[in-house]
Amino acid sequence: MLTALSLVGIVVYGIVVSGSWWLSLIIVVGSGLAVLIVLGMMASVADDARKTAALEAVGTRVQAGVVAAEQVETADDVVYEIVLRIPLPDDAAFDVEHRCSHYPCAAATRQSATTRPVIVDPTTRVWAVIH
């Protein structure tokens, strides 16, 4: 909300100060794009929160064993690829690959026998690492 109000203020200020119609049009279009981007980001975050809440409602928290871990350096940043073995209530387990840049996952790449907390839905095998 504050972002949208700030953008409106910038647009009004730009129109008043610029004095030319084409510069005002560029400011309006640019501000409109910024508002659309912010709205898209907000919708994505809300959708992720809904999915996480649904998983927590039906899932169980377990400790997944770290099978393999590797630090991967890209051009922009460093990420960590971790293979986790997630146990299920019926004594079965399945392996998944988790990729992120959070500190606890980075620590898993430096220690050999470690675990990471996860939430798993045993029926659908949907999972999420708890950071």
C-alpha positions as CSV (number, residue, x, y, z in Angstrom):
1,M,0.0,0.0,0.0
2,L,2.8,2.4,0.9
3,T,4.6,1.5,-2.3
4,A,1.5,2.4,-4.4
5,L,1.1,5.7,-2.6
6,S,4.7,6.5,-3.1
7,L,4.4,5.8,-6.8
8,V,1.4,8.0,-7.1
9,G,3.3,10.8,-5.4
10,I,6.2,10.4,-7.8
11,V,3.9,10.4,-10.8
12,V,2.1,13.6,-9.6
13,Y,5.4,15.3,-8.8
14,G,6.8,14.3,-12.2
15,I,3.8,15.6,-14.1
16,V,3.9,19.0,-12.2
17,V,7.7,19.4,-12.5
18,S,8.3,18.1,-16.1
19,G,6.1,20.5,-18.0
20,S,6.2,18.3,-21.1
21,W,3.5,15.8,-22.1
22,W,5.9,13.1,-23.3
23,L,8.0,13.1,-20.1
24,S,4.7,12.9,-18.1
25,L,3.6,9.9,-20.3
26,I,6.9,8.1,-19.7
27,I,6.6,8.7,-15.9
28,V,3.0,7.4,-15.9
29,V,3.8,4.3,-18.0
30,G,6.9,3.5,-15.9
31,S,4.9,3.9,-12.7
32,G,2.2,1.7,-14.0
33,L,4.6,-1.0,-14.8
34,A,6.2,-0.7,-11.3
35,V,2.7,-1.0,-9.7
36,L,2.0,-4.1,-11.8
37,I,5.3,-5.7,-10.8
38,V,4.6,-5.1,-7.1
39,L,1.1,-6.5,-7.4
40,G,2.5,-9.6,-9.1
41,M,5.0,-10.1,-6.3
42,M,2.3,-9.7,-3.6
43,A,0.1,-12.3,-5.3
44,S,3.0,-14.7,-5.5
45,V,3.9,-14.3,-1.9
46,A,0.2,-14.8,-0.9
47,D,0.0,-17.9,-3.0
48,D,3.1,-19.4,-1.4
49,A,1.7,-18.6,2.1
50,R,-1.5,-20.4,1.2
51,K,0.3,-23.5,0.0
52,T,2.5,-23.5,3.1
53,A,-0.5,-23.3,5.4
54,A,-2.2,-26.1,3.5
55,L,0.9,-28.3,3.8
56,E,1.2,-27.6,7.5
57,A,-2.4,-28.5,8.1
58,V,-2.0,-32.0,6.6
59,G,1.7,-32.7,6.8
60,T,4.0,-33.8,9.6
61,R,7.3,-32.4,10.7
62,V,10.3,-34.8,10.3
63,Q,14.0,-34.7,10.3
64,A,15.3,-35.4,6.8
65,G,18.8,-36.8,6.5
66,V,21.3,-35.0,4.3
67,V,22.5,-37.6,1.8
68,A,24.7,-35.3,-0.3
69,A,25.4,-31.6,-0.3
70,E,27.3,-29.3,-2.7
71,Q,28.1,-25.6,-2.9
72,V,27.4,-24.2,-6.4
73,E,28.8,-20.9,-7.4
74,T,26.9,-19.0,-10.1
75,A,27.7,-15.7,-11.7
76,D,25.4,-13.9,-9.3
77,D,25.6,-15.7,-6.0
78,V,26.3,-19.0,-4.2
79,V,23.6,-21.6,-3.8
80,Y,23.6,-24.9,-2.0
81,E,22.2,-28.1,-3.5
82,I,21.3,-30.7,-0.9
83,V,19.9,-34.2,-1.4
84,L,17.6,-35.0,1.5
85,R,16.2,-38.4,2.4
86,I,12.7,-37.8,3.8
87,P,11.3,-40.5,6.1
88,L,7.6,-41.5,5.9
89,P,5.5,-42.9,8.7
90,D,5.3,-46.4,7.1
91,D,9.2,-46.7,7.4
92,A,9.6,-45.8,3.7
93,A,11.7,-42.9,2.6
94,F,12.3,-40.9,-0.6
95,D,15.1,-38.6,-1.8
96,V,14.6,-35.0,-2.9
97,E,16.8,-32.2,-4.0
98,H,16.7,-28.9,-2.2
99,R,18.4,-25.8,-3.6
100,C,18.7,-22.6,-1.7
101,S,21.0,-20.0,-0.2
102,H,19.9,-20.0,3.5
103,Y,22.6,-20.3,6.1
104,P,21.3,-23.6,7.7
105,C,21.5,-25.2,4.2
106,A,25.0,-23.8,3.7
107,A,26.0,-25.4,7.1
108,A,24.7,-28.7,5.8
109,T,27.3,-28.6,3.0
110,R,30.1,-28.3,5.5
111,Q,29.0,-31.2,7.8
112,S,28.8,-34.8,6.8
113,A,26.0,-36.4,8.9
114,T,23.4,-33.8,9.5
115,T,19.7,-33.4,9.2
116,R,17.3,-30.7,8.1
117,P,13.7,-30.2,9.4
118,V,11.0,-30.6,6.8
119,I,7.2,-30.8,6.5
120,V,5.9,-33.7,4.4
121,D,2.5,-34.8,3.4
122,P,2.9,-38.6,3.5
123,T,0.0,-39.3,1.0
124,T,1.1,-36.9,-1.7
125,R,4.8,-36.7,-0.8
126,V,4.6,-32.9,-1.0
127,W,7.4,-31.4,1.1
128,A,9.0,-28.2,2.2
129,V,12.2,-27.4,4.1
130,I,11.7,-25.4,7.3
131,H,14.1,-22.5,7.4
